[in-house]
Each structure stands twice: as C-alpha cells, then as structure tokens.
Amino acid sequence: MKSLSGTGALIRLFLRLDRVRLPVWALVLGIVPVGTASAFQGLYTTEASRLELAATVTSNPAFTALLGPMYDPSIGGLTAWRIGTLGSFIVALMTVLTMIRHTRDDEETGRRELMGSTVVGRQAPLAAAMTVTIATGVIIGIIITMGLVGLGLPLEGSMAFGAGFTAVTVSFAAVGAFAAQLTQAGSTARGVGVGIAGLFFVLRMAGDVAGSDGLGWLSWLSPIGWFSRLRPFAGERWWVFALWIGFSVAVTSIAVLVQSRRDVGEGALPPRPGPARAGAGLGSTTGLAWRLQRGSLIGWTAGLGVLGIIYGAAGDSIGEMLADNPQLAEIFEQMGGTQTITDTFFAAAVGIIAIVASAYSIRSVLKLKTEEDSLRSELVLATATPRSRYAWSHLVYGLAGPVVILGVAGALAGATYGAIVGDVAGETPRVLAAAMSQLPAVWVLTGATMALYGAFPRLASLSWGVLAFCLILGQLGQILQFPQWSLNLSPFTHTPMIPAEDFVAMPFAILLALAAGLVAAGMAGFRARDTPYS
C-alpha cells in the first residue's frame, strides 16, 4: 500500500531517536513490579500475614481509590494490587507522550512535510509510531512475565499481569494517535492525551470506590480500570482483552480516518484565533517562557494537588492500619521513617510526590532543547537577548515550578488530614514542611538536566534515566537491601524524612550547593557552545 510506504525506514529512525528514552522506560516499568513481588515475598512469608494485610487494605476506601481493589492475598495478588493500577496509568502517560512526539510534534516542526516529499506514505509516520510504541509495551510485558515466573509465581497470572501492561500500551497508543489529529500544537495535543488518560483514571477511581453498588460500572468505562478487572493471580478473566482490542481498533480507525481527511500540519479542530496584537508580556523572554510553560505548570499542580488530597485522606487510618500490621509498617520504615507511623507515611508520601515533581522540573528544562531543536530559540537569540537571560527564562520554571507543586500538594495533604483529625492549623504546616524539605533533592535533578543540556545537548534525555534510577532506589532500594553506597547516589536519600525525622541543615546545604554547581555548569556550557548544536 502506497500510504504505508517507508514505514520500515521510519521505524528505524524512531528507534534511533528514542534509543535511550524507551529502553529506560521499559526497564523501569518492567523491573518495578518484579522488585515489588520480591519485597512482598520477604515481608509476607505466611498466609495469615497476607490475609491480615488484605483485610485492612480492603476496608480503606482511600487505598482502593489510589491503588484499586485487591482480589487475592497471594504474593501475585498483592503485587497486582500495589502496582497494577498505578503502573497502568504511568504506562498510559508514557505511551501518549511517545505517540505525540513522533506524530504531531513532527508535523508542528515541519519534519513531517519533509518526509512527505519523499517516498514516505501518508499513513507511514502514524504506523511507525504505533509500531515502536506497541513494541515497547510488548517488551515491558515480557520483562514482567519472565521476572514474576522467575520468582516462582504462577505462569498464568504472570502472563496476565505482563499482557495487561501490553494491552494498556496498545490502547493508549490509539489514544495518542487520536489526540495527535486534533490540534496543530504538540503541547495542546499532549494536554488532550494526558487529560483523556486522567479522565480514565478518575473513572476507574470512582468505580472502584463504589464497588458493586451504584456507580461501580464506571470502572468498566476505563481501559485503566480493565486491568484490575482482568484479575491477575485471582482467577484471570482473559475475555477482558477483547475490550482492549475493540477499544484500540475503534480509536485507531478514527485516528486514521481523521488523518486521511486533513492537511499535513493542520488539526481536525480549528485553532482559536489569537489577538491582533501580542500582549506586552510577549515582548520579553520571561513573558514568552510563561506563555509556553503555564499550561504545564497548572496541569501538574492540579494533578499532584489531587494526589495530596488522597494521601491526606488516607493518613487518618494509616496509623491504626500499620499498627495492626507490623509487616506493612516495616515497608514504610524501610523507606526512611523512624518515629510515628503516621509521620512515616507522610514522609514516604511526599517523597513520591517529589519524584513526580522532578519529572515536571526535567520537562520544563528540556523545553529549552525542544525550542532549540525546532530552531525557534535561534530566532530569539538572533536579537539582542543574552544567552543567559534566555536560558534562565525557562530554567526558572524548573526551579520555581516544584516549589508551587510541592507547596500545593503538601498544603492540601496536610489540610485534608487536619480536617479529618480536627487540627487543620497544626497539621497543615507540618505536612507542608515535609513536602518543601524535598526541594533540594528535586533541584539536584533540575541542575543535572541543565548541565546535560548546556554542555552535552545530545545526551539531555539521559536526565529521564537519572530520574528512573532515583525512583528505583527510593521505592525498592531499602526493601531489596541494596548496598548503602548505591542508595547514596540518589539525592533523595540524603533528605531527612520530615516529619518523621528532625531537620538537619548539612544535607540541605550540600544538596543546594550541588544543585547550584550543576546549574552553573549547564549555563557555562550553553554560553560556550553553538546554537543550534550540530
């Protein structure tokens, strides 16, 4: 078919462009479930201990909302509960962003038009993007299946678990393909795709909390909710894959139909006309950066604010639950806390929020690379704008953005918990301080991203690998008893677990100095090299 001509060449091109990013995603998303299952094997050695955990978890609506229902107290069932729903959501986000990067972003920058002037068919870029993305999902599924079987878990449940992740990848590859057809701007398409994924997660959350009563059917409207309905290790429902297949075929067909009827570079939805004259703010690099970054900052802040509310709602019952379950308490204490169980829970919770905030920070700094790759930064720097001022206009969002995100999430978590226990004035500042204490570690990752972009722009995507490394160390390092020297490589290891531990100034000072040094190195490299880089 002429419309698919050149698909193989584009697949090789996309694999080369993502030769770092996709392997990192595949390894992290494949290893985390296996590591979690291994940790559960060490902590829950008897059936009685697993039944006790299941009884306490299933009675807590906050845990059901965040992690989904638990159907079986076996090691496999616990792993599917702990990782399945959140892992599916992360896979969905990764898939949507990958699809839009290789479709809409190429159209926005003009690369798609250049491809179209060769022997590349009209549908080839979309087919190549879906092939590469789905292949990554298949690899993730294989890693999970082989890892769980290697731990001695049942083959059928392991296959269902791994195949479920692959099915989520296929479904959201279709969602990404659809979102890429709607708008001219890649940033807007990403917002649409991520918004659809968020809507599906909310539907899953509402349905799971409702259970079999009332609105429980909402979970059946969500491809993310279908993962828990698959029931890995709990009497697998293989027919659920038919839902994923039907959804993927339908949405992909719509995306292909829309693409075949629109012009290259255009979107199905007409762009909103802007004002005849630019606002005064766009006359400066700061105003331009705010225009480019504001949507992302608002979206990330809102999303993590909701997560903070969920953590705050769970905090009221976590103390009682963990006090009755020493194995689960050990998990939280191995993640860093040493004093009260509730404080340990919030210390671990803000640590997770900080990791996600780091992802926002990295993305904000890499906006400089996106602008440079599209040659838009060259137009700005062709004026009298100093390089340092231009770089700082975006870098400030990588530094100040996490302050806003952690502040909102921490304040909402503390206020929610305080409202439940009747002490809003006392709990809000405690949890807020815990969230803000993570800032130096987040800024180290911000500085590392700037250093890579400024001095070695081709390696800037390695910053995502650094984040994945910190995620693995933080969530599994202590539980799997990694050597201390490896744990020390993560900046989050050196942040006191406030409010479970006292504030210590020295780690903060060292992390701040390291972050400042990395930022300075990146700025120096950016000023010294050619723009755009070759």
C-alpha positions as semicolon CSV with decimal commas, in nm:
position;residue;x (nm);y (nm);z (nm)
1;M;0,000;0,000;0,000
2;K;0,135;0,339;-0,103
3;S;0,005;0,505;0,213
4;L;0,239;0,286;0,422
5;S;0,549;0,323;0,204
6;G;0,860;0,396;0,407
7;T;0,719;0,265;0,735
8;G;1,023;0,043;0,795
9;A;1,266;0,331;0,748
10;L;1,067;0,547;0,989
11;I;1,061;0,269;1,248
12;R;1,441;0,258;1,236
13;L;1,455;0,638;1,265
14;F;1,222;0,648;1,565
15;L;1,414;0,369;1,736
16;R;1,735;0,564;1,690
17;L;1,581;0,885;1,824
18;D;1,447;0,701;2,131
19;R;1,742;0,469;2,180
20;V;1,786;0,598;2,537
21;R;1,437;0,702;2,642
22;L;1,238;0,391;2,555
23;P;1,485;0,133;2,696
24;V;1,488;0,325;3,025
25;W;1,108;0,328;3,040
26;A;1,088;-0,041;2,952
27;L;1,341;-0,143;3,217
28;V;1,189;0,068;3,493
29;L;0,831;-0,034;3,423
30;G;0,938;-0,395;3,389
31;I;1,162;-0,415;3,695
32;V;0,942;-0,233;3,948
33;P;0,664;-0,498;3,954
34;V;0,922;-0,775;3,984
35;G;1,102;-0,594;4,265
36;T;0,773;-0,534;4,443
37;A;0,683;-0,902;4,424
38;S;1,026;-0,993;4,561
39;A;0,978;-0,749;4,850
40;F;0,636;-0,896;4,934
41;Q;0,789;-1,245;4,936
42;G;1,036;-1,135;5,201
43;L;0,787;-0,944;5,414
44;Y;0,480;-1,169;5,399
45;T;0,604;-1,521;5,449
46;T;0,278;-1,666;5,586
47;E;-0,075;-1,676;5,454
48;A;-0,204;-1,532;5,781
49;S;0,006;-1,217;5,742
50;R;-0,119;-1,169;5,386
51;L;-0,481;-1,216;5,490
52;E;-0,433;-0,959;5,764
53;L;-0,297;-0,709;5,514
54;A;-0,582;-0,777;5,274
55;A;-0,841;-0,723;5,546
56;T;-0,700;-0,387;5,647
57;V;-0,644;-0,263;5,290
58;T;-0,985;-0,356;5,154
59;S;-1,157;-0,173;5,440
60;N;-0,987;0,157;5,348
61;P;-1,158;0,349;5,061
62;A;-0,856;0,579;5,019
63;F;-0,631;0,286;4,930
64;T;-0,894;0,148;4,694
65;A;-0,918;0,487;4,522
66;L;-0,542;0,516;4,478
67;L;-0,441;0,155;4,409
68;G;-0,763;-0,021;4,311
69;P;-0,930;-0,328;4,463
70;M;-0,742;-0,630;4,598
71;Y;-0,885;-0,960;4,480
72;D;-0,640;-1,215;4,619
73;P;-0,399;-1,211;4,917
74;S;-0,131;-1,417;4,740
75;I;0,206;-1,264;4,653
76;G;0,091;-1,221;4,295
77;G;-0,239;-1,071;4,404
78;L;-0,064;-0,822;4,633
79;T;0,171;-0,723;4,352
80;A;-0,116;-0,676;4,109
81;W;-0,293;-0,456;4,365
82;R;0,012;-0,248;4,454
83;I;0,148;-0,193;4,102
84;G;-0,126;-0,276;3,852
85;T;-0,341;0,037;3,855
86;L;-0,071;0,299;3,910
87;G;0,162;0,117;3,674
88;S;-0,109;0,114;3,407
89;F;-0,155;0,489;3,446
90;I;0,218;0,553;3,411
91;V;0,230;0,328;3,103
92;A;-0,065;0,524;2,961
93;L;0,116;0,856;3,006
94;M;0,440;0,723;2,859
95;T;0,255;0,584;2,560
96;V;0,057;0,900;2,486
97;L;0,367;1,121;2,506
98;T;0,568;0,887;2,281
99;M;0,295;0,880;2,017
100;I;0,256;1,256;2,006
101;R;0,631;1,311;1,995
102;H;0,658;1,107;1,675
103;T;0,342;1,236;1,508
104;R;0,210;1,580;1,598
105;D;0,548;1,720;1,707
106;D;0,699;1,622;1,371
107;E;0,415;1,799;1,192
108;E;0,446;2,110;1,406
109;T;0,819;2,143;1,336
110;G;0,784;2,075;0,962
111;R;0,970;1,743;0,964
112;R;0,655;1,557;0,858
113;E;0,624;1,775;0,547
114;L;0,983;1,695;0,453
115;M;0,911;1,326;0,497
116;G;0,603;1,356;0,279
117;S;0,810;1,499;-0,006
118;T;0,999;1,168;-0,027
119;V;0,866;0,813;-0,078
120;V;0,709;0,810;0,270
121;G;0,335;0,735;0,253
122;R;0,070;0,944;0,425
123;Q;-0,006;0,687;0,697
124;A;0,356;0,570;0,742
125;P;0,453;0,804;1,031
126;L;0,146;0,704;1,232
127;A;0,203;0,335;1,161
128;A;0,571;0,360;1,253
129;A;0,497;0,545;1,576
130;M;0,239;0,288;1,680
131;T;0,473;0,001;1,593
132;V;0,758;0,139;1,803
133;T;0,531;0,228;2,095
134;I;0,349;-0,107;2,097
135;A;0,679;-0,294;2,067
136;T;0,794;-0,116;2,382
137;G;0,478;-0,232;2,557
138;V;0,542;-0,589;2,444
139;I;0,895;-0,574;2,587
140;I;0,759;-0,441;2,918
141;G;0,512;-0,729;2,930
142;I;0,783;-0,985;2,858
143;I;1,014;-0,846;3,128
144;I;0,733;-0,856;3,385
145;T;0,619;-1,206;3,290
146;M;0,968;-1,356;3,293
147;G;1,058;-1,179;3,616
148;L;0,749;-1,294;3,803
149;V;0,781;-1,651;3,677
150;G;1,145;-1,642;3,785
151;L;1,029;-1,558;4,138
152;G;0,812;-1,868;4,138
153;L;0,475;-1,703;4,081
154;P;0,211;-1,889;3,875
155;L;0,266;-1,878;3,499
156;E;-0,093;-1,789;3,408
157;G;-0,113;-1,499;3,650
158;S;0,230;-1,373;3,543
159;M;0,129;-1,383;3,178
160;A;-0,194;-1,197;3,252
161;F;-0,007;-0,931;3,450
162;G;0,251;-0,871;3,176
163;A;-0,002;-0,890;2,893
164;G;-0,224;-0,642;3,077
165;F;0,052;-0,382;3,065
166;T;0,097;-0,452;2,694
167;A;-0,278;-0,415;2,635
168;V;-0,280;-0,079;2,814
169;T;0,008;0,030;2,590
170;V;-0,185;-0,066;2,276
171;S;-0,499;0,114;2,396
172;F;-0,323;0,439;2,477
173;A;-0,117;0,426;2,159
174;A;-0,456;0,459;1,993
175;V;-0,547;0,745;2,229
176;G;-0,220;0,921;2,147
177;A;-0,280;0,874;1,775
178;F;-0,627;1,023;1,813
179;A;-0,509;1,320;2,022
180;A;-0,238;1,395;1,765
181;Q;-0,504;1,453;1,498
182;L;-0,700;1,717;1,686
183;T;-0,477;2,022;1,720
184;Q;-0,193;2,199;1,542
185;A;0,025;2,237;1,853
186;G;0,204;1,942;2,006
187;S;0,167;2,089;2,355
188;T;-0,211;2,106;2,314
189;A;-0,221;1,750;2,182
190;R;-0,022;1,634;2,483
191;G;-0,268;1,813;2,709
192;V;-0,560;1,639;2,537
193;G;-0,393;1,296;2,556
194;V;-0,290;1,332;2,918
195;G;-0,634;1,469;3,002
196;I;-0,801;1,163;2,848
197;A;-0,570;0,936;3,050
198;G;-0,655;1,134;3,364
199;L;-1,026;1,106;3,291
200;F;-0,996;0,729;3,257
201;F;-0,808;0,714;3,587
202;V;-1,080;0,916;3,761
203;L;-1,349;0,690;3,616
204;R;-1,156;0,389;3,742
205;M;-1,118;0,550;4,084
206;A;-1,487;0,635;4,118
207;G;-1,597;0,291;4,006
208;D;-1,355;0,106;4,234
209;V;-1,457;0,306;4,540
210;A;-1,824;0,247;4,463
211;G;-1,759;-0,126;4,425
212;S;-2,062;-0,330;4,324
213;D;-2,303;-0,060;4,436
214;G;-2,433;0,238;4,246
215;L;-2,155;0,375;4,023
216;G;-1,937;0,065;4,023
217;W;-1,996;0,030;3,647
218;L;-1,779;0,338;3,585
219;S;-1,466;0,122;3,611
220;W;-1,581;-0,068;3,303
221;L;-1,560;0,255;3,101
222;S;-1,184;0,287;3,161
223;P;-0,902;0,095;2,987
224;I;-0,705;0,151;3,308
225;G;-0,988;0,004;3,514
226;W;-0,989;-0,305;3,293
227;F;-0,652;-0,405;3,434
228;S;-0,795;-0,472;3,779
229;R;-1,099;-0,637;3,617
230;L;-0,855;-0,874;3,445
231;R;-0,776;-1,007;3,794
232;P;-0,419;-1,137;3,755
233;F;-0,349;-1,417;4,006
234;A;-0,717;-1,415;4,112
235;G;-0,898;-1,624;3,850
236;E;-0,790;-1,446;3,533
237;R;-1,062;-1,308;3,305
238;W;-0,899;-1,344;2,966
239;W;-1,206;-1,212;2,788
240;V;-1,123;-0,863;2,918
241;F;-0,859;-0,843;2,644
242;A;-1,146;-0,825;2,395
243;L;-1,238;-0,487;2,547
244;W;-0,886;-0,356;2,496
245;I;-0,876;-0,489;2,140
246;G;-1,213;-0,341;2,047
247;F;-1,125;-0,005;2,203
248;S;-0,787;0,007;2,026
249;V;-0,927;-0,085;1,685
250;A;-1,211;0,168;1,711
251;V;-0,997;0,462;1,827
252;T;-0,715;0,384;1,582
253;S;-0,965;0,366;1,296
254;I;-1,098;0,708;1,389
255;A;-0,744;0,849;1,405
256;V;-0,656;0,707;1,062
257;L;-0,981;0,841;0,913
258;V;-0,923;1,190;1,052
259;Q;-0,561;1,195;0,935
260;S;-0,660;1,092;0,582
261;R;-0,900;1,387;0,557
262;R;-0,692;1,671;0,696
263;D;-0,395;1,864;0,562
264;V;-0,045;1,793;0,691
265;G;0,032;2,032;0,975
266;E;-0,334;2,112;1,039
267;G;-0,558;1,974;1,314
268;A;-0,913;1,847;1,298
269;L;-1,014;2,124;1,539
270;P;-0,950;2,476;1,407
271;P;-0,710;2,681;1,618
272;R;-0,858;2,959;1,825
273;P;-0,780;3,296;1,668
274;G;-0,541;3,498;1,878
275;P;-0,548;3,874;1,935
276;A;-0,438;4,101;1,654
277;R;-0,154;4,232;1,866
278;A;0,067;4,044;2,110
279;G;0,044;4,136;2,473
280;A;0,317;4,343;2,631
281;G;0,442;4,037;2,819
282;L;0,543;3,858;2,499
283;G;0,795;4,130;2,433
284;S;1,035;3,965;2,679
285;T;1,187;3,619;2,714
286;T;1,020;3,587;3,053
287;G;0,675;3,650;2,906
288;L;0,737;3,410;2,621
289;A;0,853;3,137;2,858
290;W;0,545;3,191;3,078
291;R;0,320;3,157;2,774
292;L;0,490;2,826;2,682
293;Q;0,512;2,685;3,034
294;R;0,195;2,799;3,210
295;G;-0,035;2,521;3,089
296;S;0,207;2,252;3,201
297;L;0,258;2,413;3,543
298;I;-0,117;2,445;3,604
299;G;-0,184;2,087;3,495
300;W;0,090;1,930;3,704
301;T;-0,006;2,137;4,007
302;A;-0,371;2,034;3,981
303;G;-0,285;1,668;3,934
304;L;-0,047;1,647;4,228
305;G;-0,285;1,855;4,438
306;V;-0,546;1,581;4,392
307;L;-0,285;1,323;4,488
308;G;-0,210;1,525;4,801
309;I;-0,578;1,519;4,896
310;I;-0,586;1,141;4,854
311;Y;-0,278;1,099;5,072
312;G;-0,427;1,329;5,333
313;A;-0,750;1,129;5,340
314;A;-0,552;0,806;5,384
315;G;-0,342;0,947;5,667
316;D;-0,618;0,925;5,926
317;S;-0,648;0,548;5,908
318;I;-0,287;0,464;5,819
319;G;-0,167;0,475;6,177
320;E;-0,421;0,224;6,301
321;M;-0,376;0,004;5,997
322;L;0,001;-0,010;6,023
323;A;-0,003;-0,051;6,399
324;D;-0,203;-0,371;6,348
325;N;0,019;-0,487;6,062
326;P;0,391;-0,490;6,151
327;Q;0,495;-0,618;5,808
328;L;0,340;-0,322;5,627
329;A;0,481;-0,086;5,889
330;E;0,824;-0,230;5,813
331;I;0,784;-0,130;5,448
332;F;0,728;0,234;5,540
333;E;1,004;0,237;5,799
334;Q;1,250;0,088;5,547
335;M;1,159;0,379;5,321
336;G;1,311;0,612;5,577
337;G;1,093;0,690;5,880
338;T;1,190;0,619;6,239
339;Q;0,922;0,775;6,459
340;T;0,543;0,763;6,447
341;I;0,374;0,553;6,181
342;T;0,158;0,838;6,050
343;D;0,458;1,070;6,018
344;T;0,644;0,792;5,838
345;F;0,354;0,756;5,597
346;F;0,355;1,128;5,513
347;A;0,733;1,129;5,479
348;A;0,707;0,847;5,225
349;A;0,409;1,013;5,053
350;V;0,582;1,348;4,997
351;G;0,885;1,156;4,871
352;I;0,669;1,007;4,595
353;I;0,521;1,349;4,517
354;A;0,873;1,492;4,496
355;I;0,973;1,228;4,239
356;V;0,676;1,327;4,023
357;A;0,757;1,696;4,071
358;S;1,108;1,618;3,949
359;A;0,955;1,488;3,628
360;Y;0,786;1,825;3,579
361;S;1,114;2,003;3,651
362;I;1,305;1,794;3,398
363;R;1,040;1,851;3,135
364;S;1,047;2,226;3,198
365;V;1,424;2,249;3,149
366;L;1,411;2,027;2,841
367;K;1,172;2,280;2,688
368;L;1,494;2,467;2,605
369;K;1,604;2,170;2,396
370;T;1,265;2,148;2,225
371;E;1,283;2,514;2,130
372;E;1,640;2,475;2,007
373;D;1,563;2,163;1,803
374;S;1,273;2,344;1,634
375;L;1,503;2,645;1,559
376;R;1,275;2,883;1,747
377;S;1,544;2,963;2,002
378;E;1,773;3,073;1,720
379;L;1,521;3,341;1,625
380;V;1,516;3,472;1,982
381;L;1,893;3,466;2,018
382;A;1,934;3,648;1,687
383;T;1,808;3,957;1,869
384;A;1,990;4,142;2,147
385;T;1,876;3,883;2,400
386;P;2,171;3,746;2,602
387;R;2,201;3,370;2,613
388;S;2,197;3,359;2,990
389;R;1,872;3,557;3,009
390;Y;1,706;3,328;2,756
391;A;1,815;3,013;2,938
392;W;1,704;3,148;3,276
393;S;1,359;3,235;3,139
394;H;1,286;2,861;3,112
395;L;1,514;2,734;3,386
396;V;1,324;2,936;3,644
397;Y;1,023;2,708;3,589
398;G;1,238;2,405;3,658
399;L;1,336;2,567;3,989
400;A;1,023;2,756;4,094
401;G;0,769;2,516;3,949
402;P;0,845;2,240;4,205
403;V;0,806;2,499;4,481
404;V;0,449;2,564;4,366
405;I;0,370;2,197;4,305
406;L;0,510;2,068;4,634
407;G;0,359;2,360;4,821
408;V;0,008;2,299;4,687
409;A;0,027;1,920;4,726
410;G;0,173;1,942;5,076
411;A;-0,075;2,204;5,193
412;L;-0,373;2,008;5,058
413;A;-0,249;1,682;5,212
414;G;-0,199;1,850;5,549
415;A;-0,527;2,038;5,538
416;T;-0,721;1,724;5,440
417;Y;-0,562;1,520;5,717
418;G;-0,605;1,806;5,964
419;A;-0,973;1,843;5,878
420;I;-1,028;1,474;5,948
421;V;-0,846;1,472;6,282
422;G;-0,970;1,817;6,381
423;D;-0,639;2,007;6,371
424;V;-0,606;2,189;6,039
425;A;-0,390;2,467;6,185
426;G;-0,145;2,218;6,335
427;E;-0,122;1,952;6,062
428;T;-0,112;2,172;5,752
429;P;0,226;2,336;5,828
430;R;0,377;2,001;5,938
431;V;0,295;1,822;5,615
432;L;0,373;2,133;5,410
433;A;0,720;2,148;5,570
434;A;0,769;1,780;5,485
435;A;0,688;1,847;5,121
436;M;0,911;2,154;5,094
437;S;1,201;1,964;5,253
438;Q;1,224;1,763;4,929
439;L;1,309;2,071;4,722
440;P;1,692;2,045;4,741
441;A;1,682;1,690;4,603
442;V;1,444;1,795;4,324
443;W;1,673;2,086;4,238
444;V;1,969;1,850;4,205
445;L;1,784;1,673;3,924
446;T;1,696;2,012;3,777
447;G;2,063;2,106;3,782
448;A;2,168;1,772;3,632
449;T;1,924;1,826;3,345
450;M;2,056;2,177;3,283
451;A;2,416;2,053;3,295
452;L;2,344;1,784;3,036
453;Y;2,153;2,023;2,810
454;G;2,403;2,304;2,836
455;A;2,723;2,103;2,789
456;F;2,605;1,784;2,615
457;P;2,268;1,860;2,449
458;R;2,257;1,528;2,264
459;L;2,264;1,350;2,600
460;A;1,998;1,566;2,765
461;S;1,742;1,286;2,752
462;L;1,959;1,090;2,995
463;S;1,804;1,307;3,266
464;W;1,498;1,078;3,244
465;G;1,726;0,785;3,316
466;V;1,859;0,966;3,624
467;L;1,502;1,015;3,744
468;A;1,420;0,646;3,685
469;F;1,732;0,548;3,878
470;C;1,625;0,762;4,174
471;L;1,274;0,616;4,156
472;I;1,402;0,259;4,175
473;L;1,639;0,336;4,460
474;G;1,375;0,525;4,655
475;Q;1,093;0,276;4,619
476;L;1,282;-0,053;4,622
477;G;1,637;0,013;4,739
478;Q;1,586;-0,031;5,111
479;I;1,334;-0,310;5,075
480;L;1,562;-0,512;4,847
481;Q;1,863;-0,425;5,064
482;F;2,074;-0,250;4,802
483;P;2,423;-0,158;4,928
484;Q;2,433;0,177;5,103
485;W;2,680;0,327;4,856
486;S;2,429;0,276;4,575
487;L;2,149;0,434;4,780
488;N;2,372;0,733;4,846
489;L;2,381;0,806;4,472
490;S;2,024;0,938;4,492
491;P;1,984;1,292;4,628
492;F;1,657;1,187;4,790
493;T;1,849;0,950;5,018
494;H;2,012;1,249;5,189
495;T;1,690;1,441;5,256
496;P;1,565;1,395;5,615
497;M;1,226;1,224;5,621
498;I;1,037;1,511;5,777
499;P;0,808;1,498;5,979
500;A;0,926;1,154;6,092
501;E;1,280;1,284;6,146
502;D;1,427;1,610;6,269
503;F;1,558;1,877;6,034
504;V;1,934;1,854;5,966
505;A;2,094;2,152;5,793
506;M;2,408;1,992;5,649
507;P;2,242;1,764;5,388
508;F;2,030;2,056;5,273
509;A;2,336;2,277;5,232
510;I;2,527;2,011;5,039
511;L;2,235;1,938;4,806
512;L;2,178;2,308;4,742
513;A;2,546;2,360;4,665
514;L;2,545;2,061;4,429
515;A;2,233;2,188;4,252
516;A;2,386;2,536;4,215
517;G;2,708;2,388;4,076
518;L;2,523;2,181;3,819
519;V;2,315;2,479;3,708
520;A;2,629;2,693;3,677
521;A;2,800;2,423;3,470
522;G;2,500;2,399;3,242
523;M;2,480;2,775;3,193
524;A;2,851;2,793;3,116
525;G;2,821;2,513;2,862
526;F;2,521;2,677;2,696
527;R;2,702;3,008;2,662
528;A;3,011;2,844;2,514
529;R;2,862;2,611;2,252
530;D;2,699;2,671;1,915
531;T;2,322;2,717;1,888
532;P;2,171;2,510;1,745
533;Y;2,408;2,229;1,830
534;S;2,528;2,007;1,549
